[in-house]
Amino acid sequence: MPATTSRHDDEPHSAWHLALGETTNRAELHRRYGGRIHPRISPSRTTRNIFLFTTAAGLFDGWTGEHVHFTGEGGTAGTDQVITHGNKSVLHHHAEGRTLRLFHQRPNTMAVTYLGHLHLDSDRPYVWADAPCDPRRPLEISRRLVFRLRPVFSLPPAVLPTTPPAASAPQVRTESAPALLPDPSPAQRAAANLLAAYSRYLRAMHATDMVHYRVRPAGALTGLFTHHDSARNELVAVRPTLARTAIWAALGELQDLTRFIDPRPDRALLLPSEPDDDLAELLHHTSVSAIWPIERDSFARTQPPKRVEER
């Protein structure tokens, strides 16, 4: 637990004058202490400070109860964030004798509130998280750099949202069926309806049901939903389209998530219709079954060749 100090969060010899929780204008902050006025990460050339601004753009910003998570900067649609420029200055702040100072910037204003002096966690300074670059294009996923920061003097104010810590070990947790987002896309709604129909079929015809898991790999901030037919010991990925790129993504998802289920399950793809010959050959080659609706509340499936266990 960080120690608490006086109202001014600082070393005695410093020229820093902002108090914890104090609000100022960002232009005035940079006029006095240096730094650039627009980026999320703003190293100063005139003082030993690096200013961090938590905003709506920081998808993973928040307080875990031990660390402040702060999303790095950079990266465009389809590209990952990298450790250059501002991100590099944060990573090397201790070696360069710089102080990290966190602010909350209110949306569409220049008002910023000082949240305190922080330093990077020495054991794990950052983790990576997958996220859309733009909410309007949710399928364009890339990696976001998330720094793990510790308060030096005082806990951050309650203005920071609560966020889960990174998983220290793989976690597999049973959950209810995934809920649709408030404004689901047509593809999300179609996938949810397909999964619900297959679940009804399993209950009616085989007296079993799907078990839904949220899997968080070690070091991950977010989890992935997967669906398991416990009667067959079969992991099921759902795709509301036969588009090749969607099938490739589903095969990778199944390959990844089978590592976390013991005993190792078989794999299946729940599709909106029967796959054509070429897709059926691909699924056969990768030892994945295809499942699709054939009439109301009834489903057909293929059987892949018996999987050869890896040594």
Steps between C-alpha positions, in 0.01 A plus 500: 500500500651837407563735788293816531666838531409863520273679256783555251609171340870566449862483610619792717752630242254503210346808341167322457206699638179317400318321781331159466150549365570855382360600160675731259494590133718277284641792306605662827654171622720478188588870511632455851655152486555431130369216283271485198132587520338220295647150563392259774869476595682832516869502604630841600827638360525771764430296815554138608129419465306269269130583500241224448140591415229242555212561262218315328759379246669290767292184469678323785569795731396441860585398855540129587538548876877471464595650166387780274455368147587756235457430127790604280480723196528445126382220274254549218232274351655158454837581661630436851628757742880486531753609760618821337463874566276563803463130581880465506537799732259340750681166487840663568386773739686359801833458319470855363410650838156617390180522704168362368204723588146385424209728414135446418391714204130570479337422161502788250671740741849614595430445872735243656501365856825387662482136615852458631859389455547139381773261393500184287464162669852357504394133460256546212501855366239439230268244341341477155125505437298445182249768409334667198684808380168666424158411657346548154717214365488232773660231282823698452681373809855589600716491812488778758789563739373527859745632759476378861570797727527522879414816696808634675332690785121472503226290349343659192167682538174320428477670157687199357273210397555158654667254263602135545869419552690295246464127557811355666404148385250362249141530626202299377173612654146373439254776412148544371445533128666819368259792488461715192646848514248788531525570126600167339600479137296278266786244508506494882123454514510221239775316692304528827184366335691210343655406835163523677336274242776240530475511879126430477571208265751347743256527789208353304678221311793405723398621847820701528593865480785725406742612770636849441852584613693823523868424446771746601853398396788584732587870478169593331269781608193373319341159457366310200163326498485142381226236497538139607271202438592297808314188382722478192799679656491732201601864481272698270579827320208690346513686168190644329676498160693260276742776395851356481666761724239439772564124479876552528448709814271236650752220436768701675264570790428129543868408476584755766224428750519119498822541702296608802247213513600170662463236367574654164170540313402437141421811296201613299379801302135603529407650160185648344486245216672194358862569397590461131741227390815709532413626849401148604840378384674773702309405815568131438871575460508692831293235687211738567134401472246723329153547656214678321120531519299290253149587611328654798676389822699230320870488411731291283872445543809356340746274676870580460764231480620376834747748638857382544619607842808721502805360671 
